[in-house]
Amino acid sequence: METGERGFLLTGSEEFLEPYLEARREVDSTLADLRALVADNPAQVERFDEIGAAVDRWIRTSAEPEIALRREVKETAATMTQISDRIEDGRGKALMDDLRVKLGAVVDVEEALLSERVTESETAVLQSNAILIVGTLLAIALGIIAMLITARAILRPVVDVMAAARAIATGEAGVRVDVA
């Protein structure tokens, strides 16, 4: 936005205003989209409100008057010295610096939130991995226990039958085996 305005101030060529005009058309919808993205954070919404007000203030008190003055240079007796004096008074720069500070605050908060969310996500991944490992080990242990119980249930009658068969083979005729 500022770059297009400055290009026009230097050259007087309307084509340099295109980035400025395009940004003016998009700034309100972009800010509305950003407000929607941070709707869960009232402080950030307020910062975007302040940014919108700062942009409007810069347009109203710096950019538009400077653009109008540059157009007068092309059409009337205004001079480039008048434009230079207006730029050198620093009002536009101060407004743009204020806007940059506000944008920096938004970025700082969003970076802090992102860092916090990354940490939470990493913690959740570690917890999930721990649960998976413990769950897998528990499933293996339960499988081994089930296998041992099943093997014992199957082998006990077989061992009893084998012991009875040995007893019968050695001449004990009254041996009984329960296989139920």
C-alpha positions in Angstrom: 0.0 0.0 0.0 2.6 2.5 1.1 5.0 1.5 -1.7 2.4 2.2 -4.4 1.6 5.6 -2.9 5.3 6.5 -2.7 5.9 5.4 -6.3 3.1 7.7 -7.4 4.5 10.6 -5.3 7.8 10.2 -7.0 6.7 9.7 -10.6 3.2 11.2 -10.8 2.3 8.1 -12.9 -1.1 6.7 -12.0 0.0 3.1 -12.7 2.1 3.3 -9.6 -1.1 3.7 -7.6 -2.3 0.3 -8.5 -0.8 -1.5 -5.5 -2.2 1.2 -3.2 -5.7 1.1 -4.8 -5.7 -2.7 -4.8 -4.8 -2.8 -1.1 -7.5 -0.2 -0.3 -10.1 -2.5 -1.9 -8.9 -5.5 0.0 -7.9 -4.2 3.4 -11.4 -4.3 5.0 -12.2 -7.9 3.8 -8.7 -9.0 4.8 -9.1 -7.6 8.3 -12.6 -9.2 8.6 -11.1 -12.5 7.6 -8.3 -12.1 10.2 -10.8 -11.1 12.9 -12.7 -14.3 12.1 -9.6 -16.4 12.4 -8.9 -15.1 15.9 -12.5 -14.7 17.0 -11.7 -16.9 20.0 -9.1 -14.3 21.2 -10.8 -10.9 22.0 -7.5 -9.2 22.5 -6.4 -10.1 19.0 -9.7 -9.0 17.6 -9.2 -5.7 19.3 -5.7 -5.4 17.8 -7.1 -6.0 14.3 -9.7 -3.3 15.1 -6.9 -0.9 16.0 -5.0 -1.9 12.9 -8.0 -1.1 10.8 -8.4 2.3 12.5 -4.6 3.0 12.0 -4.9 2.1 8.3 -7.9 4.4 7.9 -6.1 7.2 9.7 -3.0 6.8 7.5 -5.2 6.8 4.4 -7.2 9.8 5.5 -4.5 12.0 7.0 -1.4 11.1 5.0 -1.9 9.0 1.8 -4.9 10.7 0.2 -3.7 14.3 1.0 -0.3 13.5 -0.5 -1.8 11.8 -3.6 -4.1 14.9 -4.1 -1.1 17.2 -3.7 0.9 15.2 -6.3 -2.0 15.4 -8.7 -2.0 19.2 -8.2 1.7 19.3 -9.2 0.7 17.7 -12.6 -2.3 19.9 -13.1 -1.7 23.2 -11.3 1.0 25.3 -9.6 1.7 23.0 -6.7 5.4 22.0 -6.5 7.4 18.9 -5.7 8.8 20.9 -2.8 5.4 21.0 -1.2 5.2 17.2 -1.5 8.7 16.9 -0.1 7.8 19.2 2.8 4.7 17.2 3.5 6.7 13.9 3.5 9.5 15.4 5.6 7.0 16.5 8.3 6.9 12.8 9.3 3.2 12.4 9.9 2.8 9.6 7.4 5.9 7.9 8.6 4.7 8.1 12.2 1.4 6.6 11.3 3.0 3.8 9.3 5.4 3.1 12.1 2.5 2.9 14.6 0.8 0.5 12.2 3.9 -1.6 12.0 4.1 -1.8 15.8 0.4 -2.9 16.0 1.1 -5.6 13.3 4.2 -6.7 15.2 2.1 -7.1 18.4 -0.4 -9.3 16.5 2.4 -11.4 15.0 4.1 -11.8 18.4 0.9 -13.0 20.0 0.2 -15.4 17.2 3.8 -16.8 17.2 3.5 -17.3 21.0 0.1 -19.1 20.6 1.6 -21.2 17.8 4.5 -22.2 19.9 2.2 -23.1 22.8 0.0 -25.2 20.4 3.1 -26.9 19.0 4.2 -27.8 22.5 0.7 -29.1 23.4 0.7 -31.1 20.2 4.1 -32.6 20.9 3.0 -33.5 24.4 -0.2 -35.2 23.0 1.9 -37.2 20.5 4.2 -38.3 23.4 1.3 -39.3 25.5 -0.3 -41.2 22.6 2.9 -43.0 21.9 3.2 -44.0 25.6 -0.4 -45.2 25.7 0.2 -47.2 22.5 3.3 -48.8 23.9 1.7 -49.6 27.3 -1.4 -50.9 25.6 0.6 -53.1 23.3 2.7 -54.5 26.2 -0.5 -55.1 28.2 -2.1 -56.9 25.2 0.9 -59.1 24.8 0.9 -59.9 28.5 -2.8 -60.8 28.4 -2.2 -62.9 25.3 0.5 -64.9 27.1 -1.7 -65.4 30.2 -4.6 -66.5 28.0 -2.2 -68.9 26.2 -0.9 -70.4 29.4 -4.4 -70.9 30.8 -5.6 -72.5 27.6 -2.5 -74.7 27.4 -2.9 -75.8 31.0 -6.6 -76.6 30.3 -5.7 -78.7 27.3 -2.6 -80.4 28.7 -4.0 -81.4 32.2 -6.4 -84.0 30.9 -3.7 -85.3 28.5 -1.2 -85.6 31.3 -3.8 -87.4 33.5 -4.6 -89.9 30.6 -0.9 -90.5 30.1 -0.4 -91.1 33.9 -3.4 -93.5 33.9 -2.0 -95.3 30.8 1.4 -95.8 32.5 -0.4 -97.1 35.6 -2.4 -99.5 33.6 0.7 -100.5 31.7 2.4 -101.4 35.0 -0.5 -103.5 36.0 -2.8 -101.3 38.0 -6.2 -102.2 36.9 -8.4 -99.9 39.0 -7.1 -96.6 37.6 -9.8 -94.0 36.7 -9.3 -90.9 34.7 -11.6 -87.9 34.8 -11.5 -86.2 31.3 -14.6 -84.1 31.7 
